[in-house]
Amino acid sequence: MTNFGDGTISRYAVGDDGSLELAEAVAASTVLGAKGIRDAARTADGGFLYALDADARQVFRWSIERDGRLVPAGAVDGLPATAAGLAAL
């Protein structure tokens, strides 16, 4: 779950019955404390999470560990200020 207001990403666990439980309030951040995350996408193989931070004009990447933890794996900058939407393969 992206949190536009503070540049963080929260992680939830999904129960067998489909219920959600907060696993980590701040599992990752782009620019901590700065608003800007607009969209996020996970790769089809479940190995990476990407997040578009339009205010920072960057796309951030995390590897997704087996236990669901997010580990920073780089960022790309130079996006136009009007960037919106994100898809991952």
VENHU-V175159 format. One record per residue. N is the residue number from 1. PSI is psi in degrees with one decimal (* if undefined). OMEGA is omega in radians with two decimals (NA if undefined). Layout:
# VENHU-V175159
<<N PSI OMEGA> <N PSI OMEGA>>
This chain:
# VENHU-V175159
<<1 123.4 3.09> <2 144.0 3.14> <3 94.7 -3.05> <4 -40.9 -3.00> <5 -24.3 -3.08> <6 11.3 3.06> <7 24.8 -3.13> <8 166.0 3.07> <9 128.0 3.09> <10 150.7 -3.14> <11 133.0 3.13> <12 149.7 3.02> <13 141.3 3.12> <14 121.5 3.13> <15 166.2 3.12> <16 -28.0 -3.14> <17 5.2 3.13> <18 -1.3 3.14> <19 154.9 3.12> <20 141.0 3.07> <21 132.3 3.12> <22 118.9 3.14> <23 -37.1 -3.14> <24 117.3 -3.13> <25 -41.1 3.08> <26 91.1 3.13> <27 -25.2 -3.13> <28 167.1 3.06> <29 155.7 3.02> <30 -85.3 3.05> <31 95.1 -2.99> <32 127.6 3.11> <33 -3.7 -3.14> <34 129.1 3.13> <35 159.9 3.06> <36 -23.5 -3.13> <37 122.7 -3.10> <38 -34.6 -3.03> <39 157.7 3.09> <40 154.2 3.11> <41 141.0 3.09> <42 142.6 3.11> <43 156.0 -3.09> <44 -32.0 -3.14> <45 -2.0 3.11> <46 11.3 -3.07> <47 -23.8 -3.07> <48 151.7 3.02> <49 132.8 3.08> <50 144.4 3.08> <51 133.9 3.11> <52 118.7 3.06> <53 97.6 -3.04> <54 -35.6 -3.13> <55 -37.3 3.09> <56 -12.9 -3.13> <57 42.7 -3.11> <58 156.7 2.91> <59 125.5 -3.13> <60 152.1 -3.13> <61 139.8 3.05> <62 143.9 2.95> <63 145.1 -3.14> <64 114.8 -3.13> <65 166.2 -3.12> <66 -32.5 -3.14> <67 3.5 3.11> <68 -9.4 3.12> <69 149.3 3.10> <70 128.4 3.13> <71 123.6 -3.13> <72 136.3 -3.11> <73 26.3 3.03> <74 174.4 -3.14> <75 155.8 3.08> <76 133.8 3.14> <77 -176.6 3.10> <78 12.1 3.12> <79 151.0 3.05> <80 153.6 -3.12> <81 -19.8 -3.11> <82 6.6 -3.11> <83 134.0 3.11> <84 137.9 3.11> <85 148.9 -3.07> <86 140.7 3.05> <87 148.0 3.11> <88 147.1 3.12> <89 * NA>>
